[in-house]
């Protein structure tokens, strides 16, 4: 595990090793988007297990941008103090701390947020709601929401942010030619479709400076035939590199469209299951890394330390994100480094199915998650008293 355990510098951030815990929505917040003691305890426990970096789950930059009834929020200053407690809980265990900023866009249903969702176009991505096409004014307001959210993240002591430009949430919908059919400055060729993300990064640089690390998560491939595929993802990567992104986190996404799977070169899923091969999205990360002179984070059913080390040795990525195995066993990093066998993730998607039904995340392997009456995930003493 020589490469995996080597410290790594990303922008101004010194990561103790190359293992990343990616953003996984938990449902451990409140309906108002607030952080709870249980959530703080959960992330502290993940950090204690030896992972080098934690990217806190998708956090809404707008109250109408929540993807889940219990999604976290960062749309106003009142969130900063609790976020600072969470950040300190993670850093006190030795990990660096980032947060994923998101707006669910067309995937934010009216049942969750009480309003018609917004999107780059009127293409519906859920069964309940037709999204409202954003005006230029809406877009500029959304850009500012991301910039202000980044400022709050900086005030909370986070090392950086990740802009969620994947999985057909709002920023992703701007990037994809499948969802973006605009004929203004934010639609058309790749340069126009990346303009929103480039303007967000520019706004962050202007408001905060160059020493705050910005990661962009993108789709390396999408299921619709006229969506993003690797050649397009490479061009998007080059554009974001030129805009000042510090790293790219390469995932994939699909929409349920009969016959569309024939256009995919990787499994037609954002969340590989037991039927999917290990390392499902590694070819996408490798392709993006070859195209853009930027560090790349690989993700997608990376099951063990040997595979993670091999990805780094091959040069397919610079950092390796392992998510659900750490939910199943938070000590996964320590155990693989020590040559021990962690409890194995089943890749059953039970954690995701719970969220899909509006409930907090559960796990068939780890029965000590918040809500199980276990004290393992109680908040550290830094938590503010009520």
C-alpha positions as CSV (number, residue, x, y, z in Angstrom):
1,X,0.0,0.0,0.0
2,X,3.0,2.3,-0.6
3,X,1.1,4.7,-2.9
4,X,-2.2,4.6,-1.1
5,X,-0.6,5.6,2.2
6,X,1.5,8.4,0.7
7,X,0.4,12.0,1.6
8,X,-0.8,14.1,-1.3
9,X,-1.1,17.8,-1.8
10,X,-4.2,19.1,-3.6
11,X,-4.0,22.8,-4.1
12,X,-3.2,24.2,-0.6
13,X,-4.5,21.1,1.2
14,X,-2.2,18.4,2.5
15,X,-4.0,15.0,2.5
16,X,-2.6,12.4,4.9
17,X,-3.2,9.6,2.3
18,X,-4.9,9.1,-1.0
19,X,-8.1,7.6,0.2
20,X,-11.2,9.7,-0.2
21,X,-14.6,9.2,1.4
22,X,-17.0,10.5,-1.3
23,X,-20.2,12.4,-0.7
24,X,-22.9,10.0,0.2
25,X,-26.3,11.4,1.3
26,X,-27.3,10.1,4.7
27,X,-30.6,11.6,5.7
28,X,-29.1,12.3,9.1
29,X,-29.9,16.0,9.0
30,X,-33.2,17.8,9.8
31,X,-36.0,18.8,7.6
32,X,-34.7,22.4,7.9
33,X,-31.3,21.3,6.5
34,X,-29.6,21.5,9.9
35,X,-26.7,19.3,11.1
36,X,-27.5,17.0,14.0
37,X,-25.2,15.5,16.7
38,X,-25.7,12.1,15.1
39,X,-24.4,13.4,11.8
40,X,-21.4,14.8,13.4
41,X,-20.7,11.6,15.2
42,X,-21.1,9.6,12.0
43,X,-18.5,11.7,10.1
44,X,-16.2,11.7,13.1
45,X,-16.3,7.9,13.2
46,X,-15.6,7.7,9.4
47,X,-12.6,10.0,9.9
48,X,-11.4,8.0,12.9
49,X,-11.1,4.9,10.6
50,X,-8.1,6.4,8.8
51,X,-9.5,7.8,5.5
52,X,-7.4,10.8,4.3
53,X,-10.1,13.0,3.1
54,X,-13.9,13.3,3.6
55,X,-16.2,15.1,1.2
56,X,-19.3,15.9,3.2
57,X,-22.5,14.8,1.4
58,X,-24.5,16.9,-1.1
59,X,-25.5,20.1,0.6
60,X,-28.1,22.4,-0.9
61,X,-27.1,26.0,-1.9
62,X,-30.8,26.9,-2.0
63,X,-33.9,25.8,0.0
64,X,-35.5,24.7,-3.3
65,X,-32.4,22.7,-4.3
66,X,-32.7,19.9,-1.7
67,X,-32.5,16.4,-3.2
68,X,-34.0,14.6,-0.1
69,X,-36.4,15.7,2.7
70,X,-33.4,15.5,5.1
71,X,-30.7,17.0,2.9
72,X,-28.2,19.4,4.5
73,X,-28.4,23.1,3.7
74,X,-25.9,25.9,3.3
75,X,-28.1,28.6,1.8
76,X,-27.8,31.1,4.7
77,X,-25.3,32.1,7.4
78,X,-27.2,30.3,10.1
79,X,-25.7,27.0,8.9
80,X,-22.0,28.1,9.5
81,X,-21.6,27.4,13.2
82,X,-22.9,23.9,13.1
83,X,-20.9,23.2,10.0
84,X,-17.8,24.4,11.8
85,X,-18.4,21.9,14.6
86,X,-18.7,19.1,11.9
87,X,-15.5,20.3,10.2
88,X,-13.6,20.3,13.5
89,X,-14.9,16.8,14.3
90,X,-13.5,15.5,11.0
91,X,-10.2,17.3,11.2
92,X,-9.6,16.4,14.8
93,X,-9.4,12.8,13.7
94,X,-6.7,13.6,11.1
95,X,-8.7,13.8,7.9
96,X,-9.0,16.8,5.6
97,X,-12.5,18.1,5.1
98,X,-14.4,19.2,2.0
99,X,-18.1,19.6,1.3
100,X,-20.1,19.0,-1.8
101,X,-22.2,21.9,-2.9
102,X,-25.3,21.0,-4.9
103,X,-28.6,22.2,-6.3
104,X,-30.8,19.2,-7.2
105,X,-32.5,21.2,-10.0
106,X,-35.0,19.0,-11.9
107,X,-34.4,16.2,-9.5
108,X,-35.8,18.3,-6.6
109,X,-39.5,17.5,-6.6
110,X,-42.2,19.7,-5.4
111,X,-43.1,17.2,-2.7
112,X,-39.7,17.8,-1.2
113,X,-39.3,21.6,-1.6
114,X,-42.9,22.8,-2.1
115,X,-42.1,24.5,-5.4
116,X,-41.9,23.7,-9.0
117,X,-38.3,22.6,-9.7
118,X,-36.0,24.6,-12.0
119,X,-33.7,23.4,-14.7
120,X,-31.7,24.4,-17.7
121,X,-34.6,23.3,-19.9
122,X,-38.1,22.0,-19.5
123,X,-37.1,18.3,-19.8
124,X,-38.6,16.4,-16.8
125,X,-36.3,14.1,-14.9
126,X,-38.8,12.8,-12.4
127,X,-42.3,11.5,-12.7
128,X,-44.0,14.2,-10.7
129,X,-42.8,17.6,-11.9
130,X,-42.2,19.5,-15.1
131,X,-39.3,21.8,-14.4
132,X,-39.4,25.5,-15.1
133,X,-36.8,26.6,-17.6
134,X,-34.4,29.1,-15.9
135,X,-34.1,32.6,-17.0
136,X,-30.8,34.4,-17.3
137,X,-31.6,36.1,-14.1
138,X,-32.3,32.7,-12.4
139,X,-28.9,31.5,-13.6
140,X,-27.1,34.5,-12.3
141,X,-28.8,34.1,-8.9
142,X,-27.9,30.4,-8.8
143,X,-24.2,31.2,-9.6
144,X,-24.2,33.6,-6.7
145,X,-25.8,31.0,-4.4
146,X,-22.9,28.6,-5.1
147,X,-20.4,31.4,-4.5
148,X,-22.0,32.5,-1.2
149,X,-22.2,28.8,-0.1
150,X,-18.4,28.4,-0.8
151,X,-17.7,31.5,1.3
152,X,-19.7,29.9,4.2
153,X,-17.8,26.7,3.8
154,X,-14.5,28.7,4.0
155,X,-15.8,30.4,7.2
156,X,-16.6,27.0,8.7
157,X,-13.0,26.0,8.3
158,X,-13.4,23.5,5.4
159,X,-10.4,22.8,3.2
160,X,-12.4,23.2,0.1
161,X,-15.6,22.3,-1.8
162,X,-16.8,20.0,-4.5
163,X,-19.2,21.4,-7.1
164,X,-21.6,18.6,-8.0
165,X,-21.7,18.6,-11.8
166,X,-22.7,15.0,-12.2
167,X,-25.8,12.7,-11.9
168,X,-28.2,15.1,-13.7
169,X,-28.5,17.5,-10.8
170,X,-28.6,21.2,-11.9
171,X,-25.0,21.9,-12.8
172,X,-24.8,18.5,-14.5
173,X,-27.9,19.5,-16.6
174,X,-26.0,22.5,-17.9
175,X,-23.0,20.4,-18.9
176,X,-25.0,17.7,-20.7
177,X,-26.1,18.2,-24.4
178,X,-29.0,15.8,-23.6
179,X,-30.5,18.2,-21.0
180,X,-29.2,21.6,-22.2
181,X,-31.0,22.7,-25.3
182,X,-30.6,26.4,-24.6
183,X,-29.8,28.9,-27.4
184,X,-28.3,31.6,-25.2
185,X,-24.9,32.1,-23.8
186,X,-25.3,29.0,-21.5
187,X,-26.2,26.5,-24.2
188,X,-24.8,25.2,-27.4
189,X,-21.2,24.0,-27.7
190,X,-19.0,22.7,-24.8
191,X,-17.6,26.2,-24.0
192,X,-21.1,27.6,-23.5
193,X,-22.4,24.6,-21.5
194,X,-19.4,24.8,-19.1
195,X,-19.9,28.6,-18.6
196,X,-22.0,28.2,-15.5
197,X,-19.3,26.2,-13.7
198,X,-16.5,28.4,-15.0
199,X,-18.4,31.5,-13.7
200,X,-18.9,29.8,-10.3
201,X,-15.2,29.1,-10.0
202,X,-14.3,32.6,-11.1
203,X,-16.7,34.0,-8.5
204,X,-15.2,31.9,-5.8
205,X,-11.7,33.0,-6.8
206,X,-12.8,36.6,-6.7
207,X,-14.6,36.4,-3.4
208,X,-12.3,34.0,-1.5
209,X,-9.0,33.9,-3.4
210,X,-6.9,31.2,-5.1
211,X,-6.0,29.3,-1.9
212,X,-9.4,27.6,-1.5
213,X,-9.5,24.3,-3.2
214,X,-12.3,23.6,-5.7
215,X,-13.0,20.1,-7.0
216,X,-15.6,19.4,-9.8
217,X,-17.5,16.2,-10.0
218,X,-18.5,15.3,-13.6
219,X,-20.0,12.5,-15.6
220,X,-17.4,10.7,-17.6
221,X,-20.3,9.1,-19.5
222,X,-24.1,9.3,-19.6
223,X,-26.7,6.8,-20.8
224,X,-28.6,8.9,-23.3
225,X,-27.0,8.6,-26.8
226,X,-26.8,12.4,-27.0
227,X,-25.5,12.8,-23.5
228,X,-21.9,13.1,-22.4
229,X,-19.5,10.4,-23.5
230,X,-15.8,10.2,-22.8
231,X,-14.6,12.5,-25.7
232,X,-17.0,15.2,-24.5
233,X,-16.0,14.6,-20.9
234,X,-12.4,15.2,-21.8
235,X,-13.2,18.5,-23.4
236,X,-15.3,19.5,-20.3
237,X,-12.3,18.5,-18.2
238,X,-10.0,20.8,-20.2
239,X,-12.4,23.7,-19.9
240,X,-12.7,23.3,-16.1
241,X,-9.0,22.9,-15.7
242,X,-8.5,26.2,-17.5
243,X,-11.1,27.8,-15.2
244,X,-9.1,26.9,-12.1
245,X,-10.6,23.7,-10.8
246,X,-8.0,21.8,-8.6
247,X,-9.2,18.3,-9.4
248,X,-11.9,16.3,-11.2
249,X,-14.0,13.6,-9.5
250,X,-15.2,11.3,-12.4
251,X,-18.4,9.4,-12.1
252,X,-21.1,8.3,-14.6
253,X,-24.9,8.5,-14.8
254,X,-27.8,7.0,-16.7
255,X,-31.5,7.6,-17.2
256,X,-33.9,4.7,-17.7
257,X,-34.4,4.7,-21.5
258,X,-35.1,1.4,-23.3
259,X,-32.2,0.4,-25.5
260,X,-29.9,3.3,-24.4
261,X,-27.6,1.0,-22.5
262,X,-26.0,0.0,-25.9
263,X,-24.3,3.5,-25.9
264,X,-22.6,2.9,-22.5
265,X,-19.1,1.6,-22.3
266,X,-19.4,1.2,-18.5
267,X,-22.3,-0.2,-16.4
268,X,-25.5,1.7,-16.9
269,X,-25.7,3.0,-13.3
270,X,-24.4,5.7,-11.0
271,X,-24.3,3.3,-8.1
272,X,-22.8,-0.1,-9.2
273,X,-24.5,-3.1,-7.6
274,X,-23.5,-6.7,-7.0
275,X,-24.1,-7.5,-10.6
276,X,-21.7,-4.9,-11.9
277,X,-17.9,-5.3,-12.2
278,X,-15.5,-3.8,-9.7
279,X,-13.8,-0.6,-10.7
280,X,-16.7,0.2,-13.0
281,X,-15.7,3.8,-13.8
282,X,-11.9,3.5,-13.8
283,X,-11.6,3.8,-17.6
284,X,-13.5,7.1,-17.4
285,X,-11.1,8.5,-14.8
286,X,-8.1,7.4,-16.7
287,X,-9.4,9.0,-19.9
288,X,-10.1,12.3,-18.2
289,X,-6.7,12.3,-16.6
290,X,-5.0,11.8,-19.9
291,X,-6.9,14.8,-21.4
292,X,-6.6,17.3,-18.6
293,X,-3.5,18.3,-16.7
294,X,-5.3,18.0,-13.4
295,X,-5.5,15.5,-10.5
296,X,-8.3,13.0,-10.8
297,X,-10.3,11.1,-8.2
298,X,-11.5,7.7,-9.3
299,X,-14.7,6.2,-7.9
300,X,-17.1,3.3,-8.6
301,X,-17.1,0.0,-6.7
302,X,-13.4,0.0,-5.7
303,X,-13.6,-2.9,-3.4
304,X,-10.3,-3.4,-1.7
305,X,-6.8,-1.9,-1.0
306,X,-5.1,-4.0,-3.7
307,X,-7.4,-2.5,-6.4
308,X,-7.0,1.0,-5.0
309,X,-3.2,0.6,-5.1
310,X,-3.3,-0.7,-8.6
311,X,-5.3,2.3,-9.8
312,X,-2.7,4.6,-8.5
313,X,0.2,2.5,-9.8
314,X,-1.3,2.4,-13.2
315,X,-1.6,6.2,-13.2
316,X,-5.4,6.0,-13.8
317,X,-6.0,8.4,-11.0
318,X,-4.3,10.4,-8.3
319,X,-6.8,9.8,-5.5
320,X,-9.2,6.9,-4.9
321,X,-12.7,7.4,-3.5
322,X,-14.2,4.5,-1.6
323,X,-17.7,5.1,-0.2
324,X,-20.1,2.3,0.7
325,X,-17.3,0.0,2.0
326,X,-16.6,2.6,4.7
327,X,-20.3,2.9,5.5
328,X,-20.2,-0.9,6.1
329,X,-17.0,-0.7,8.0
330,X,-15.6,2.7,9.0
331,X,-12.2,1.1,9.9
332,X,-11.8,-0.1,6.3
333,X,-8.7,2.2,5.7
334,X,-6.9,1.1,8.8
335,X,-7.7,-2.6,8.2
336,X,-6.5,-2.7,4.5
337,X,-3.3,-0.8,5.4
338,X,-2.7,-3.3,8.2
339,X,-3.4,-6.3,5.9
340,X,-6.6,-7.2,7.7
341,X,-10.0,-7.9,6.2
342,X,-12.7,-5.3,6.8
343,X,-16.4,-6.2,6.9
344,X,-17.4,-6.5,3.3
345,X,-19.9,-4.2,1.6
346,X,-22.6,-6.2,-0.2
347,X,-23.2,-3.5,-2.8
348,X,-26.9,-4.2,-2.3
349,X,-27.9,-0.5,-2.5
350,X,-29.9,-0.8,0.7
351,X,-28.3,2.5,1.8
352,X,-29.6,4.2,-1.3
353,X,-33.1,2.5,-1.3
354,X,-33.7,3.9,2.2
355,X,-32.9,7.5,1.1
356,X,-35.1,7.0,-2.0
357,X,-38.1,6.3,0.3
358,X,-37.3,9.5,2.3
359,X,-35.7,7.7,5.3
360,X,-32.3,8.0,6.8
361,X,-29.5,5.7,5.5
362,X,-29.3,2.2,6.8
363,X,-26.8,-0.6,6.1
364,X,-27.3,-4.4,6.1
365,X,-23.7,-4.9,7.3
366,X,-23.2,-2.0,9.8
367,X,-26.0,-2.0,12.3
368,X,-24.4,0.8,14.4
369,X,-25.4,3.7,12.2
370,X,-27.3,6.6,13.7
371,X,-30.7,5.7,15.0
372,X,-29.7,2.2,16.1
373,X,-29.4,3.2,19.8
374,X,-25.6,2.8,19.5
375,X,-23.4,5.3,21.3
376,X,-20.7,4.8,18.6
377,X,-22.0,7.8,16.6
378,X,-22.5,10.3,19.4
379,X,-21.1,13.7,18.7
380,X,-17.7,14.7,20.0
381,X,-17.5,17.1,22.9
382,X,-16.9,20.1,20.5
383,X,-20.6,19.9,19.6
384,X,-22.5,23.1,20.7
385,X,-24.9,22.5,23.6
386,X,-28.5,23.2,22.9
